[in-house]
Amino acid sequence: MKYAVVYERGPSNWSAFVPDLPGCIGAAETLEQCKHLMAEAVEFHIECLREDGESVPPPTCEVDMVEVVA
């Protein structure tokens, strides 16, 4: 399964969330660290859902980039 992850740059760090997995969030100093953290967070989140007997939401979100002239 592949889940969409949204990364947001802050003034001094990066944060991220997974739209299809409410509550699956993370933050780190660099984008690379945040990506690594989120890979682990998604796996852990799904593991916890299964351990609690909850269903794992399927990935439904898709992402794309739109280029605009500013």
mmCIF file as Biopython writes it, N, C-alpha, C and O atoms, coordinates in Angstrom:
data_model
#
loop_
_atom_site.group_PDB
_atom_site.id
_atom_site.type_symbol
_atom_site.label_atom_id
_atom_site.label_alt_id
_atom_site.label_comp_id
_atom_site.label_asym_id
_atom_site.label_entity_id
_atom_site.label_seq_id
_atom_site.pdbx_PDB_ins_code
_atom_site.Cartn_x
_atom_site.Cartn_y
_atom_site.Cartn_z
_atom_site.occupancy
_atom_site.B_iso_or_equiv
_atom_site.auth_seq_id
_atom_site.auth_asym_id
_atom_site.pdbx_PDB_model_num
ATOM 1   N N  . MET A ? 1  ? 0.847   -1.178 0.000   1.0 0.0 1  A 1 
ATOM 2   C CA . MET A ? 1  ? 0.000   0.000  0.000   1.0 0.0 1  A 1 
ATOM 3   C C  . MET A ? 1  ? 0.889   1.237  0.000   1.0 0.0 1  A 1 
ATOM 4   O O  . MET A ? 1  ? 1.963   1.250  0.602   1.0 0.0 1  A 1 
ATOM 5   N N  . LYS A ? 2  ? 0.427   2.262  -0.678  1.0 0.0 2  A 1 
ATOM 6   C CA . LYS A ? 2  ? 1.131   3.541  -0.681  1.0 0.0 2  A 1 
ATOM 7   C C  . LYS A ? 2  ? 0.169   4.620  -0.199  1.0 0.0 2  A 1 
ATOM 8   O O  . LYS A ? 2  ? -0.919  4.785  -0.750  1.0 0.0 2  A 1 
ATOM 9   N N  . TYR A ? 3  ? 0.577   5.349  0.831   1.0 0.0 3  A 1 
ATOM 10  C CA . TYR A ? 3  ? -0.226  6.434  1.387   1.0 0.0 3  A 1 
ATOM 11  C C  . TYR A ? 3  ? 0.380   7.776  1.013   1.0 0.0 3  A 1 
ATOM 12  O O  . TYR A ? 3  ? 1.600   7.939  1.019   1.0 0.0 3  A 1 
ATOM 13  N N  . ALA A ? 4  ? -0.467  8.722  0.694   1.0 0.0 4  A 1 
ATOM 14  C CA . ALA A ? 4  ? -0.016  10.088 0.412   1.0 0.0 4  A 1 
ATOM 15  C C  . ALA A ? 4  ? 0.396   10.745 1.730   1.0 0.0 4  A 1 
ATOM 16  O O  . ALA A ? 4  ? -0.290  10.618 2.744   1.0 0.0 4  A 1 
ATOM 17  N N  . VAL A ? 5  ? 1.519   11.444 1.693   1.0 0.0 5  A 1 
ATOM 18  C CA . VAL A ? 5  ? 2.002   12.187 2.851   1.0 0.0 5  A 1 
ATOM 19  C C  . VAL A ? 5  ? 2.176   13.638 2.413   1.0 0.0 5  A 1 
ATOM 20  O O  . VAL A ? 5  ? 2.780   13.919 1.378   1.0 0.0 5  A 1 
ATOM 21  N N  . VAL A ? 6  ? 1.645   14.544 3.206   1.0 0.0 6  A 1 
ATOM 22  C CA . VAL A ? 6  ? 1.774   15.980 2.922   1.0 0.0 6  A 1 
ATOM 23  C C  . VAL A ? 6  ? 2.864   16.540 3.825   1.0 0.0 6  A 1 
ATOM 24  O O  . VAL A ? 6  ? 2.795   16.423 5.048   1.0 0.0 6  A 1 
ATOM 25  N N  . TYR A ? 7  ? 3.872   17.151 3.206   1.0 0.0 7  A 1 
ATOM 26  C CA . TYR A ? 7  ? 4.984   17.761 3.938   1.0 0.0 7  A 1 
ATOM 27  C C  . TYR A ? 7  ? 4.841   19.270 3.883   1.0 0.0 7  A 1 
ATOM 28  O O  . TYR A ? 7  ? 4.583   19.845 2.826   1.0 0.0 7  A 1 
ATOM 29  N N  . GLU A ? 8  ? 5.011   19.906 5.040   1.0 0.0 8  A 1 
ATOM 30  C CA . GLU A ? 8  ? 4.884   21.361 5.124   1.0 0.0 8  A 1 
ATOM 31  C C  . GLU A ? 8  ? 6.144   21.942 5.774   1.0 0.0 8  A 1 
ATOM 32  O O  . GLU A ? 8  ? 6.581   21.491 6.833   1.0 0.0 8  A 1 
ATOM 33  N N  . ARG A ? 9  ? 6.712   22.948 5.115   1.0 0.0 9  A 1 
ATOM 34  C CA . ARG A ? 9  ? 7.887   23.612 5.666   1.0 0.0 9  A 1 
ATOM 35  C C  . ARG A ? 9  ? 7.437   24.683 6.658   1.0 0.0 9  A 1 
ATOM 36  O O  . ARG A ? 9  ? 6.565   25.498 6.356   1.0 0.0 9  A 1 
ATOM 37  N N  . GLY A ? 10 ? 8.038   24.670 7.830   1.0 0.0 10 A 1 
ATOM 38  C CA . GLY A ? 10 ? 7.787   25.693 8.838   1.0 0.0 10 A 1 
ATOM 39  C C  . GLY A ? 10 ? 8.980   26.620 8.923   1.0 0.0 10 A 1 
ATOM 40  O O  . GLY A ? 10 ? 9.943   26.454 8.175   1.0 0.0 10 A 1 
ATOM 41  N N  . PRO A ? 11 ? 8.938   27.590 9.815   1.0 0.0 11 A 1 
ATOM 42  C CA . PRO A ? 11 ? 10.056  28.530 9.949   1.0 0.0 11 A 1 
ATOM 43  C C  . PRO A ? 11 ? 11.376  27.854 10.302  1.0 0.0 11 A 1 
ATOM 44  O O  . PRO A ? 11 ? 12.440  28.314 9.886   1.0 0.0 11 A 1 
ATOM 45  N N  . SER A ? 12 ? 11.314  26.762 11.071  1.0 0.0 12 A 1 
ATOM 46  C CA . SER A ? 12 ? 12.565  26.131 11.494  1.0 0.0 12 A 1 
ATOM 47  C C  . SER A ? 12 ? 12.520  24.598 11.419  1.0 0.0 12 A 1 
ATOM 48  O O  . SER A ? 12 ? 13.420  23.929 11.926  1.0 0.0 12 A 1 
ATOM 49  N N  . ASN A ? 13 ? 11.486  24.045 10.794  1.0 0.0 13 A 1 
ATOM 50  C CA . ASN A ? 13 ? 11.389  22.589 10.709  1.0 0.0 13 A 1 
ATOM 51  C C  . ASN A ? 13 ? 10.434  22.179 9.584   1.0 0.0 13 A 1 
ATOM 52  O O  . ASN A ? 13 ? 9.913   23.022 8.853   1.0 0.0 13 A 1 
ATOM 53  N N  . TRP A ? 14 ? 10.220  20.879 9.464   1.0 0.0 14 A 1 
ATOM 54  C CA . TRP A ? 14 ? 9.244   20.318 8.535   1.0 0.0 14 A 1 
ATOM 55  C C  . TRP A ? 14 ? 8.249   19.503 9.345   1.0 0.0 14 A 1 
ATOM 56  O O  . TRP A ? 14 ? 8.617   18.844 10.317  1.0 0.0 14 A 1 
ATOM 57  N N  . SER A ? 15 ? 6.982   19.553 8.936   1.0 0.0 15 A 1 
ATOM 58  C CA . SER A ? 15 ? 5.970   18.713 9.555   1.0 0.0 15 A 1 
ATOM 59  C C  . SER A ? 15 ? 5.251   17.951 8.445   1.0 0.0 15 A 1 
ATOM 60  O O  . SER A ? 15 ? 5.347   18.302 7.269   1.0 0.0 15 A 1 
ATOM 61  N N  . ALA A ? 16 ? 4.531   16.905 8.840   1.0 0.0 16 A 1 
ATOM 62  C CA . ALA A ? 16 ? 3.868   16.078 7.838   1.0 0.0 16 A 1 
ATOM 63  C C  . ALA A ? 16 ? 2.640   15.410 8.435   1.0 0.0 16 A 1 
ATOM 64  O O  . ALA A ? 16 ? 2.538   15.232 9.649   1.0 0.0 16 A 1 
ATOM 65  N N  . PHE A ? 17 ? 1.709   15.041 7.558   1.0 0.0 17 A 1 
ATOM 66  C CA . PHE A ? 17 ? 0.543   14.273 7.975   1.0 0.0 17 A 1 
ATOM 67  C C  . PHE A ? 17 ? 0.091   13.388 6.826   1.0 0.0 17 A 1 
ATOM 68  O O  . PHE A ? 17 ? 0.428   13.629 5.666   1.0 0.0 17 A 1 
ATOM 69  N N  . VAL A ? 18 ? -0.679  12.357 7.168   1.0 0.0 18 A 1 
ATOM 70  C CA . VAL A ? 18 ? -1.198  11.406 6.197   1.0 0.0 18 A 1 
ATOM 71  C C  . VAL A ? 18 ? -2.714  11.563 6.170   1.0 0.0 18 A 1 
ATOM 72  O O  . VAL A ? 18 ? -3.382  11.174 7.128   1.0 0.0 18 A 1 
ATOM 73  N N  . PRO A ? 19 ? -3.277  12.124 5.095   1.0 0.0 19 A 1 
ATOM 74  C CA . PRO A ? 19 ? -4.725  12.364 5.059   1.0 0.0 19 A 1 
ATOM 75  C C  . PRO A ? 19 ? -5.575  11.116 5.290   1.0 0.0 19 A 1 
ATOM 76  O O  . PRO A ? 19 ? -6.645  11.206 5.891   1.0 0.0 19 A 1 
ATOM 77  N N  . ASP A ? 20 ? -5.121  9.966  4.828   1.0 0.0 20 A 1 
ATOM 78  C CA . ASP A ? 20 ? -5.905  8.744  4.972   1.0 0.0 20 A 1 
ATOM 79  C C  . ASP A ? 20 ? -5.752  8.067  6.329   1.0 0.0 20 A 1 
ATOM 80  O O  . ASP A ? 20 ? -6.470  7.113  6.627   1.0 0.0 20 A 1 
ATOM 81  N N  . LEU A ? 21 ? -4.833  8.543  7.147   1.0 0.0 21 A 1 
ATOM 82  C CA . LEU A ? 21 ? -4.606  7.971  8.472   1.0 0.0 21 A 1 
ATOM 83  C C  . LEU A ? 21 ? -4.680  9.083  9.515   1.0 0.0 21 A 1 
ATOM 84  O O  . LEU A ? 21 ? -3.647  9.583  9.960   1.0 0.0 21 A 1 
ATOM 85  N N  . PRO A ? 22 ? -5.884  9.472  9.907   1.0 0.0 22 A 1 
ATOM 86  C CA . PRO A ? 22 ? -6.028  10.567 10.878  1.0 0.0 22 A 1 
ATOM 87  C C  . PRO A ? 22 ? -5.186  10.319 12.131  1.0 0.0 22 A 1 
ATOM 88  O O  . PRO A ? 22 ? -5.204  9.234  12.712  1.0 0.0 22 A 1 
ATOM 89  N N  . GLY A ? 23 ? -4.458  11.346 12.523  1.0 0.0 23 A 1 
ATOM 90  C CA . GLY A ? 23 ? -3.602  11.260 13.695  1.0 0.0 23 A 1 
ATOM 91  C C  . GLY A ? 23 ? -2.182  10.830 13.391  1.0 0.0 23 A 1 
ATOM 92  O O  . GLY A ? 23 ? -1.329  10.851 14.279  1.0 0.0 23 A 1 
ATOM 93  N N  . CYS A ? 24 ? -1.913  10.444 12.166  1.0 0.0 24 A 1 
ATOM 94  C CA . CYS A ? 24 ? -0.555  10.035 11.783  1.0 0.0 24 A 1 
ATOM 95  C C  . CYS A ? 24 ? 0.178   11.290 11.328  1.0 0.0 24 A 1 
ATOM 96  O O  . CYS A ? 24 ? 0.024   11.746 10.195  1.0 0.0 24 A 1 
ATOM 97  N N  . ILE A ? 25 ? 0.982   11.838 12.244  1.0 0.0 25 A 1 
ATOM 98  C CA . ILE A ? 25 ? 1.674   13.102 11.997  1.0 0.0 25 A 1 
ATOM 99  C C  . ILE A ? 25 ? 3.129   12.991 12.455  1.0 0.0 25 A 1 
ATOM 100 O O  . ILE A ? 25 ? 3.494   12.061 13.175  1.0 0.0 25 A 1 
ATOM 101 N N  . GLY A ? 26 ? 3.934   13.930 12.039  1.0 0.0 26 A 1 
ATOM 102 C CA . GLY A ? 26 ? 5.320   13.960 12.480  1.0 0.0 26 A 1 
ATOM 103 C C  . GLY A ? 26 ? 5.958   15.291 12.168  1.0 0.0 26 A 1 
ATOM 104 O O  . GLY A ? 26 ? 5.408   16.102 11.423  1.0 0.0 26 A 1 
ATOM 105 N N  . ALA A ? 27 ? 7.130   15.510 12.749  1.0 0.0 27 A 1 
ATOM 106 C CA . ALA A ? 27 ? 7.891   16.733 12.498  1.0 0.0 27 A 1 
ATOM 107 C C  . ALA A ? 27 ? 9.362   16.446 12.735  1.0 0.0 27 A 1 
ATOM 108 O O  . ALA A ? 27 ? 9.723   15.617 13.570  1.0 0.0 27 A 1 
ATOM 109 N N  . ALA A ? 28 ? 10.207  17.148 11.986  1.0 0.0 28 A 1 
ATOM 110 C CA . ALA A ? 28 ? 11.656  17.000 12.112  1.0 0.0 28 A 1 
ATOM 111 C C  . ALA A ? 28 ? 12.330  18.266 11.608  1.0 0.0 28 A 1 
ATOM 112 O O  . ALA A ? 28 ? 11.690  19.125 11.003  1.0 0.0 28 A 1 
ATOM 113 N N  . GLU A ? 29 ? 13.619  18.370 11.862  1.0 0.0 29 A 1 
ATOM 114 C CA . GLU A ? 29 ? 14.359  19.561 11.457  1.0 0.0 29 A 1 
ATOM 115 C C  . GLU A ? 29 ? 14.533  19.673 9.950   1.0 0.0 29 A 1 
ATOM 116 O O  . GLU A ? 29 ? 14.476  20.774 9.403   1.0 0.0 29 A 1 
ATOM 117 N N  . THR A ? 30 ? 14.744  18.548 9.269   1.0 0.0 30 A 1 
ATOM 118 C CA . THR A ? 30 ? 14.957  18.585 7.822   1.0 0.0 30 A 1 
ATOM 119 C C  . THR A ? 30 ? 13.902  17.758 7.103   1.0 0.0 30 A 1 
ATOM 120 O O  . THR A ? 30 ? 13.242  16.912 7.707   1.0 0.0 30 A 1 
ATOM 121 N N  . LEU A ? 31 ? 13.750  18.010 5.808   1.0 0.0 31 A 1 
ATOM 122 C CA . LEU A ? 31 ? 12.797  17.238 5.010   1.0 0.0 31 A 1 
ATOM 123 C C  . LEU A ? 31 ? 13.197  15.768 4.983   1.0 0.0 31 A 1 
ATOM 124 O O  . LEU A ? 31 ? 12.342  14.890 5.098   1.0 0.0 31 A 1 
ATOM 125 N N  . GLU A ? 32 ? 14.472  15.501 4.835   1.0 0.0 32 A 1 
ATOM 126 C CA . GLU A ? 32 ? 14.933  14.117 4.796   1.0 0.0 32 A 1 
ATOM 127 C C  . GLU A ? 32 ? 14.612  13.382 6.090   1.0 0.0 32 A 1 
ATOM 128 O O  . GLU A ? 32 ? 14.167  12.234 6.064   1.0 0.0 32 A 1 
ATOM 129 N N  . GLN A ? 33 ? 14.838  14.042 7.218   1.0 0.0 33 A 1 
ATOM 130 C CA . GLN A ? 33 ? 14.506  13.440 8.508   1.0 0.0 33 A 1 
ATOM 131 C C  . GLN A ? 33 ? 13.004  13.215 8.628   1.0 0.0 33 A 1 
ATOM 132 O O  . GLN A ? 33 ? 12.560  12.189 9.144   1.0 0.0 33 A 1 
ATOM 133 N N  . CYS A ? 34 ? 12.229  14.175 8.150   1.0 0.0 34 A 1 
ATOM 134 C CA . CYS A ? 34 ? 10.780  14.076 8.231   1.0 0.0 34 A 1 
ATOM 135 C C  . CYS A ? 34 ? 10.272  12.913 7.375   1.0 0.0 34 A 1 
ATOM 136 O O  . CYS A ? 34 ? 9.363   12.192 7.789   1.0 0.0 34 A 1 
ATOM 137 N N  . LYS A ? 35 ? 10.846  12.727 6.199   1.0 0.0 35 A 1 
ATOM 138 C CA . LYS A ? 35 ? 10.441  11.609 5.338   1.0 0.0 35 A 1 
ATOM 139 C C  . LYS A ? 35 ? 10.740  10.277 6.015   1.0 0.0 35 A 1 
ATOM 140 O O  . LYS A ? 35 ? 9.914   9.365  5.992   1.0 0.0 35 A 1 
ATOM 141 N N  . HIS A ? 36 ? 11.912  10.169 6.610   1.0 0.0 36 A 1 
ATOM 142 C CA . HIS A ? 36 ? 12.284  8.933  7.314   1.0 0.0 36 A 1 
ATOM 143 C C  . HIS A ? 36 ? 11.327  8.687  8.486   1.0 0.0 36 A 1 
ATOM 144 O O  . HIS A ? 36 ? 10.843  7.572  8.680   1.0 0.0 36 A 1 
ATOM 145 N N  . LEU A ? 37 ? 11.068  9.730  9.251   1.0 0.0 37 A 1 
ATOM 146 C CA . LEU A ? 37 ? 10.161  9.632  10.386  1.0 0.0 37 A 1 
ATOM 147 C C  . LEU A ? 37 ? 8.767   9.198  9.952   1.0 0.0 37 A 1 
ATOM 148 O O  . LEU A ? 37 ? 8.146   8.360  10.605  1.0 0.0 37 A 1 
ATOM 149 N N  . MET A ? 38 ? 8.273   9.761  8.857   1.0 0.0 38 A 1 
ATOM 150 C CA . MET A ? 38 ? 6.919   9.439  8.411   1.0 0.0 38 A 1 
ATOM 151 C C  . MET A ? 38 ? 6.813   8.004  7.881   1.0 0.0 38 A 1 
ATOM 152 O O  . MET A ? 38 ? 5.771   7.369  8.038   1.0 0.0 38 A 1 
ATOM 153 N N  . ALA A ? 39 ? 7.856   7.498  7.269   1.0 0.0 39 A 1 
ATOM 154 C CA . ALA A ? 39 ? 7.835   6.099  6.838   1.0 0.0 39 A 1 
ATOM 155 C C  . ALA A ? 39 ? 7.642   5.196  8.057   1.0 0.0 39 A 1 
ATOM 156 O O  . ALA A ? 39 ? 6.861   4.245  8.014   1.0 0.0 39 A 1 
ATOM 157 N N  . GLU A ? 40 ? 8.349   5.496  9.129   1.0 0.0 40 A 1 
ATOM 158 C CA . GLU A ? 40 ? 8.204   4.733  10.362  1.0 0.0 40 A 1 
ATOM 159 C C  . GLU A ? 40 ? 6.838   4.981  11.006  1.0 0.0 40 A 1 
ATOM 160 O O  . GLU A ? 40 ? 6.221   4.054  11.530  1.0 0.0 40 A 1 
ATOM 161 N N  . ALA A ? 41 ? 6.370   6.222  10.967  1.0 0.0 41 A 1 
ATOM 162 C CA . ALA A ? 41 ? 5.091   6.566  11.595  1.0 0.0 41 A 1 
ATOM 163 C C  . ALA A ? 41 ? 3.925   5.852  10.934  1.0 0.0 41 A 1 
ATOM 164 O O  . ALA A ? 41 ? 3.013   5.391  11.620  1.0 0.0 41 A 1 
ATOM 165 N N  . VAL A ? 42 ? 3.942   5.756  9.616   1.0 0.0 42 A 1 
ATOM 166 C CA . VAL A ? 42 ? 2.855   5.071  8.908   1.0 0.0 42 A 1 
ATOM 167 C C  . VAL A ? 42 ? 2.836   3.592  9.296   1.0 0.0 42 A 1 
ATOM 168 O O  . VAL A ? 42 ? 1.775   3.045  9.595   1.0 0.0 42 A 1 
ATOM 169 N N  . GLU A ? 43 ? 3.983   2.954  9.295   1.0 0.0 43 A 1 
ATOM 170 C CA . GLU A ? 43 ? 4.050   1.543  9.683   1.0 0.0 43 A 1 
ATOM 171 C C  . GLU A ? 43 ? 3.565   1.348  11.119  1.0 0.0 43 A 1 
ATOM 172 O O  . GLU A ? 43 ? 2.789   0.433  11.396  1.0 0.0 43 A 1 
ATOM 173 N N  . PHE A ? 44 ? 4.017   2.200  12.023  1.0 0.0 44 A 1 
ATOM 174 C CA . PHE A ? 44 ? 3.620   2.101  13.427  1.0 0.0 44 A 1 
ATOM 175 C C  . PHE A ? 44 ? 2.123   2.349  13.586  1.0 0.0 44 A 1 
ATOM 176 O O  . PHE A ? 44 ? 1.456   1.645  14.344  1.0 0.0 44 A 1 
ATOM 177 N N  . HIS A ? 45 ? 1.599   3.329  12.889  1.0 0.0 45 A 1 
ATOM 178 C CA . HIS A ? 45 ? 0.173   3.673  12.978  1.0 0.0 45 A 1 
ATOM 179 C C  . HIS A ? 45 ? -0.679  2.473  12.547  1.0 0.0 45 A 1 
ATOM 180 O O  . HIS A ? 45 ? -1.643  2.113  13.222  1.0 0.0 45 A 1 
ATOM 181 N N  . ILE A ? 46 ? -0.315  1.868  11.428  1.0 0.0 46 A 1 
ATOM 182 C CA . ILE A ? 46 ? -1.061  0.711  10.926  1.0 0.0 46 A 1 
ATOM 183 C C  . ILE A ? 46 ? -0.937  -0.463 11.897  1.0 0.0 46 A 1 
ATOM 184 O O  . ILE A ? 46 ? -1.918  -1.164 12.145  1.0 0.0 46 A 1 
ATOM 185 N N  . GLU A ? 47 ? 0.246   -0.679 12.443  1.0 0.0 47 A 1 
ATOM 186 C CA . GLU A ? 47 ? 0.456   -1.742 13.420  1.0 0.0 47 A 1 
ATOM 187 C C  . GLU A ? 47 ? -0.449  -1.546 14.634  1.0 0.0 47 A 1 
ATOM 188 O O  . GLU A ? 47 ? -1.058  -2.501 15.118  1.0 0.0 47 A 1 
ATOM 189 N N  . CYS A ? 48 ? -0.537  -0.310 15.126  1.0 0.0 48 A 1 
ATOM 190 C CA . CYS A ? 48 ? -1.380  -0.010 16.283  1.0 0.0 48 A 1 
ATOM 191 C C  . CYS A ? 48 ? -2.858  -0.230 15.970  1.0 0.0 48 A 1 
ATOM 192 O O  . CYS A ? 48 ? -3.594  -0.770 16.796  1.0 0.0 48 A 1 
ATOM 193 N N  . LEU A ? 49 ? -3.290  0.184  14.790  1.0 0.0 49 A 1 
ATOM 194 C CA . LEU A ? 49 ? -4.682  -0.046 14.400  1.0 0.0 49 A 1 
ATOM 195 C C  . LEU A ? 49 ? -5.004  -1.539 14.431  1.0 0.0 49 A 1 
ATOM 196 O O  . LEU A ? 49 ? -6.033  -1.945 14.970  1.0 0.0 49 A 1 
ATOM 197 N N  . ARG A ? 50 ? -4.133  -2.342 13.858  1.0 0.0 50 A 1 
ATOM 198 C CA . ARG A ? 50 ? -4.345  -3.795 13.820  1.0 0.0 50 A 1 
ATOM 199 C C  . ARG A ? 50 ? -4.354  -4.390 15.223  1.0 0.0 50 A 1 
ATOM 200 O O  . ARG A ? 50 ? -5.199  -5.229 15.536  1.0 0.0 50 A 1 
ATOM 201 N N  . GLU A ? 51 ? -3.418  -3.960 16.071  1.0 0.0 51 A 1 
ATOM 202 C CA . GLU A ? 51 ? -3.363  -4.465 17.446  1.0 0.0 51 A 1 
ATOM 203 C C  . GLU A ? 51 ? -4.627  -4.126 18.224  1.0 0.0 51 A 1 
ATOM 204 O O  . GLU A ? 51 ? -5.054  -4.896 19.085  1.0 0.0 51 A 1 
ATOM 205 N N  . ASP A ? 52 ? -5.228  -2.977 17.923  1.0 0.0 52 A 1 
ATOM 206 C CA . ASP A ? 52 ? -6.452  -2.558 18.601  1.0 0.0 52 A 1 
ATOM 207 C C  . ASP A ? 52 ? -7.704  -3.146 17.956  1.0 0.0 52 A 1 
ATOM 208 O O  . ASP A ? 52 ? -8.820  -2.855 18.386  1.0 0.0 52 A 1 
ATOM 209 N N  . GLY A ? 53 ? -7.523  -3.972 16.927  1.0 0.0 53 A 1 
ATOM 210 C CA . GLY A ? 53 ? -8.663  -4.597 16.267  1.0 0.0 53 A 1 
ATOM 211 C C  . GLY A ? 53 ? -9.437  -3.660 15.358  1.0 0.0 53 A 1 
ATOM 212 O O  . GLY A ? 53 ? -10.571 -3.957 14.982  1.0 0.0 53 A 1 
ATOM 213 N N  . GLU A ? 54 ? -8.842  -2.541 15.004  1.0 0.0 54 A 1 
ATOM 214 C CA . GLU A ? 54 ? -9.500  -1.575 14.124  1.0 0.0 54 A 1 
ATOM 215 C C  . GLU A ? 54 ? -9.118  -1.863 12.676  1.0 0.0 54 A 1 
ATOM 216 O O  . GLU A ? 54 ? -8.072  -2.450 12.397  1.0 0.0 54 A 1 
ATOM 217 N N  . SER A ? 55 ? -9.982  -1.440 11.769  1.0 0.0 55 A 1 
ATOM 218 C CA . SER A ? 55 ? -9.672  -1.635 10.356  1.0 0.0 55 A 1 
ATOM 219 C C  . SER A ? 55 ? -8.659  -0.586 9.901   1.0 0.0 55 A 1 
ATOM 220 O O  . SER A ? 55 ? -8.622  0.535  10.409  1.0 0.0 55 A 1 
ATOM 221 N N  . VAL A ? 56 ? -7.856  -0.978 8.947   1.0 0.0 56 A 1 
ATOM 222 C CA . VAL A ? 56 ? -6.850  -0.079 8.381   1.0 0.0 56 A 1 
ATOM 223 C C  . VAL A ? 56 ? -7.472  0.593  7.163   1.0 0.0 56 A 1 
ATOM 224 O O  . VAL A ? 56 ? -7.828  -0.088 6.201   1.0 0.0 56 A 1 
ATOM 225 N N  . PRO A ? 57 ? -7.609  1.929  7.188   1.0 0.0 57 A 1 
ATOM 226 C CA . PRO A ? 57 ? -8.203  2.618  6.038   1.0 0.0 57 A 1 
ATOM 227 C C  . PRO A ? 57 ? -7.349  2.420  4.787   1.0 0.0 57 A 1 
ATOM 228 O O  . PRO A ? 57 ? -6.125  2.541  4.843   1.0 0.0 57 A 1 
ATOM 229 N N  . PRO A ? 58 ? -7.980  2.122  3.682   1.0 0.0 58 A 1 
ATOM 230 C CA . PRO A ? 58 ? -7.195  1.986  2.452   1.0 0.0 58 A 1 
ATOM 231 C C  . PRO A ? 58 ? -6.723  3.351  1.971   1.0 0.0 58 A 1 
ATOM 232 O O  . PRO A ? 58 ? -7.354  4.367  2.262   1.0 0.0 58 A 1 
ATOM 233 N N  . PRO A ? 59 ? -5.625  3.377  1.241   1.0 0.0 59 A 1 
ATOM 234 C CA . PRO A ? 59 ? -5.185  4.657  0.674   1.0 0.0 59 A 1 
ATOM 235 C C  . PRO A ? 59 ? -6.183  5.113  -0.388  1.0 0.0 59 A 1 
ATOM 236 O O  . PRO A ? 59 ? -6.512  4.362  -1.306  1.0 0.0 59 A 1 
ATOM 237 N N  . THR A ? 60 ? -6.657  6.339  -0.255  1.0 0.0 60 A 1 
ATOM 238 C CA . THR A ? 60 ? -7.605  6.879  -1.226  1.0 0.0 60 A 1 
ATOM 239 C C  . THR A ? 60 ? -7.146  8.197  -1.829  1.0 0.0 60 A 1 
ATOM 240 O O  . THR A ? 60 ? -7.633  8.601  -2.885  1.0 0.0 60 A 1 
ATOM 241 N N  . CYS A ? 61 ? -6.216  8.868  -1.168  1.0 0.0 61 A 1 
ATOM 242 C CA . CYS A ? 61 ? -5.760  10.179 -1.632  1.0 0.0 61 A 1 
ATOM 243 C C  . CYS A ? 61 ? -4.697  10.027 -2.716  1.0 0.0 61 A 1 
ATOM 244 O O  . CYS A ? 61 ? -3.873  9.113  -2.689  1.0 0.0 61 A 1 
ATOM 245 N N  . GLU A ? 62 ? -4.745  10.934 -3.647  1.0 0.0 62 A 1 
ATOM 246 C CA . GLU A ? 62 ? -3.703  11.051 -4.662  1.0 0.0 62 A 1 
ATOM 247 C C  . GLU A ? 62 ? -3.195  12.477 -4.625  1.0 0.0 62 A 1 
ATOM 248 O O  . GLU A ? 62 ? -3.938  13.405 -4.308  1.0 0.0 62 A 1 
ATOM 249 N N  . VAL A ? 63 ? -1.936  12.642 -4.949  1.0 0.0 63 A 1 
ATOM 250 C CA . VAL A ? 63 ? -1.358  13.985 -4.946  1.0 0.0 63 A 1 
ATOM 251 C C  . VAL A ? 63 ? -0.742  14.290 -6.303  1.0 0.0 63 A 1 
ATOM 252 O O  . VAL A ? 63 ? -0.361  13.392 -7.054  1.0 0.0 63 A 1 
ATOM 253 N N  . ASP A ? 64 ? -0.656  15.562 -6.587  1.0 0.0 64 A 1 
ATOM 254 C CA . ASP A ? 64 ? -0.061  16.021 -7.835  1.0 0.0 64 A 1 
ATOM 255 C C  . ASP A ? 64 ? 0.418   17.449 -7.583  1.0 0.0 64 A 1 
ATOM 256 O O  . ASP A ? 64 ? -0.010  18.105 -6.633  1.0 0.0 64 A 1 
ATOM 257 N N  . MET A ? 65 ? 1.282   17.899 -8.422  1.0 0.0 65 A 1 
ATOM 258 C CA . MET A ? 65 ? 1.789   19.265 -8.326  1.0 0.0 65 A 1 
ATOM 259 C C  . MET A ? 65 ? 1.184   20.072 -9.472  1.0 0.0 65 A 1 
ATOM 260 O O  . MET A ? 65 ? 1.033   19.570 -10.586 1.0 0.0 65 A 1 
ATOM 261 N N  . VAL A ? 66 ? 0.844   21.315 -9.188  1.0 0.0 66 A 1 
ATOM 262 C CA . VAL A ? 66 ? 0.331   22.230 -10.201 1.0 0.0 66 A 1 
ATOM 263 C C  . VAL A ? 66 ? 1.313   23.382 -10.319 1.0 0.0 66 A 1 
ATOM 264 O O  . VAL A ? 66 ? 1.609   24.047 -9.327  1.0 0.0 66 A 1 
ATOM 265 N N  . GLU A ? 67 ? 1.810   23.620 -11.495 1.0 0.0 67 A 1 
ATOM 266 C CA . GLU A ? 67 ? 2.764   24.700 -11.697 1.0 0.0 67 A 1 
ATOM 267 C C  . GLU A ? 67 ? 2.026   25.955 -12.149 1.0 0.0 67 A 1 
ATOM 268 O O  . GLU A ? 67 ? 1.199   25.915 -13.059 1.0 0.0 67 A 1 
ATOM 269 N N  . VAL A ? 68 ? 2.343   27.068 -11.494 1.0 0.0 68 A 1 
ATOM 270 C CA . VAL A ? 68 ? 1.741   28.343 -11.841 1.0 0.0 68 A 1 
ATOM 271 C C  . VAL A ? 68 ? 2.837   29.386 -12.050 1.0 0.0 68 A 1 
ATOM 272 O O  . VAL A ? 68 ? 3.926   29.270 -11.488 1.0 0.0 68 A 1 
ATOM 273 N N  . VAL A ? 69 ? 2.553   30.376 -12.837 1.0 0.0 69 A 1 
ATOM 274 C CA . VAL A ? 69 ? 3.488   31.475 -13.030 1.0 0.0 69 A 1 
ATOM 275 C C  . VAL A ? 69 ? 3.103   32.559 -12.051 1.0 0.0 69 A 1 
ATOM 276 O O  . VAL A ? 69 ? 1.978   33.058 -12.075 1.0 0.0 69 A 1 
ATOM 277 N N  . ALA A ? 70 ? 4.030   32.923 -11.193 1.0 0.0 70 A 1 
ATOM 278 C CA . ALA A ? 70 ? 3.728   33.917 -10.150 1.0 0.0 70 A 1 
ATOM 279 C C  . ALA A ? 70 ? 4.153   35.296 -10.589 1.0 0.0 70 A 1 
ATOM 280 O O  . ALA A ? 70 ? 3.979   36.261 -9.845  1.0 0.0 70 A 1 
#
